[in-house]
Amino acid sequence: MTTATPTASTLPYHETYTHQEHWRNQEDEFEGAKLGVWLFLTTEILLFSGMFCGYAILRIFYLEHFTAASAHYLNWKIGAANTAVLLISSFTVAMSVRAAQLNKQGQLIINLLISAVCGVIFLVVKLGWEYYPKYIHHELPGKNFAYADHTGAYIANASDPVFLAIYWVATAIHGFHVLVGVLLLLWVAWRAGKRHFGPKHYTAVENVGLYWHLVDLVWIFLFPLLYLV
Amino acid sequence: MNAHAHAHAHAAEMPHEDPGHHHIASFRSLFAVLVFLLIMTALTVFTAKYVHIGEIGNLVLALIIAVIKASFVCAIFMHLLHDKLLNSVVLLLCLSLVVCFIGFTAIDMTSRGALDPTREHFIGPPPVAEAEINAAIEKAAAEHGEHATEHAGEGFSEEFAPPDQPDKAAPEQTEHH
């Protein structure tokens, strides 16, 4: 069905793309790749569920103290802003899949780049407004940690380092996923610039998009659990 | 004519050769989901800050809103609504295992003493090393200057105060909580 025509060399990659020999056709290849990514996403969910389980145990131990520690150590406005940034980036990723399906090459690249920029904004806010001030205020559990009662308004609890530990570990592993996602989005955008994707072939756009949505999903749960309640 | 009709019928039975026929989400539906997600984010902030229905009530409410948001992301942004059922089955199987994982752990954490009262003390927050943490708070207070010093020693809520050592506790300690 996908025999080469004399004009094949002038056509973009996504028009002339042929599936690997071990697949029956491009449709099977696409669906197989997508199922593989979904299976990978389940392992990601299980990775994060370990942290959510740890959070549940600690929350059972220190129910009210976590609320107090959350209000004292974390600024919900920063968390809410980062939530909005990730939600917008998820929307633009979904739009980039749509653009690939409709063969709108310019829209495809712009949406991928906006998504990558959103990921970078998320990381800059996290590092510059959360991790760095927390580190210099001795709020990183470990050797450097100090019970922060210097403001006088907050009564420290013995469980504060426990709350901060689950905060740092969960957000840092999530942040690492954001970093990987940004690199993947830039890779897809670079390939889109070479006209690799179109209605008949957009496997990488779809699958990197699925990964990016999972990163967003994890944050949808982390934000209220850490910053709000 | 006959051959043409046969070819046509044959083409209809053939599986699709490439992903070109897949469902394309409309801009309107994607944008509506984004607006909905942003509104739900505002709602979860509002309920956490201004609707006080108890620690557990607020926790459950925030989780319900998060699950609603996540469902829309999965169904529309991740195309599960118009996708092969197998992908949804994979996700839901995984989530049901996560529910078992966290749910059974929570049951264990909260009910071990009910089954065997002699084992209750094996589960729960670890005992607090009062002296060590008081020393750490005083050290922090000393490093942060005079303003902090006046609060040193009252660094604990009453739950962690040693009941048998009233001399160590600050006089105002009973005021908190």
Interface residues (C-beta under 8 A of the other chain):
Chain A: M1 T2 N25 Q26 E27 F30 E31 K34 L35 W38 L39 L41 T42 I45 L46 S49 F52 C53 A56 I57 R59 I60 F61 Y62 L63 E64 H65 T67 W76 A80 T83 A84 L87 I88 S90 F91 V93 A94 M95 V97 R98 Q101 L102 H138 A146 Y147 A148 D149 H150 G152 I155 A156 N157 A158 S159 P199 K200 H201 Y202 T203 G209 L210 H213 D216 L217 I220 F221 F223 P224 L225 L228 V229
Chain B: P15 H16 E17 D18 P19 G20 H22 I24 A25 F27 L30 F31 V33 L34 L37 L38 T41 T44 V45 A48 K49 E55 I56 N58 L59 A62 L63 I65 A66 K69 A70 V73 C74 I76 F77 M78 H79 K84 L86 N87 V90 L91 L93 C94 L95 L97 V98 F101 I102 T105 A106 M109 T110 G124 P125 V128 I133 A136 I137 K139 A140 A141 E143 H144 G145 H147 A148 E150 H151 A152 E154 G155 F156 S157 F160 H176
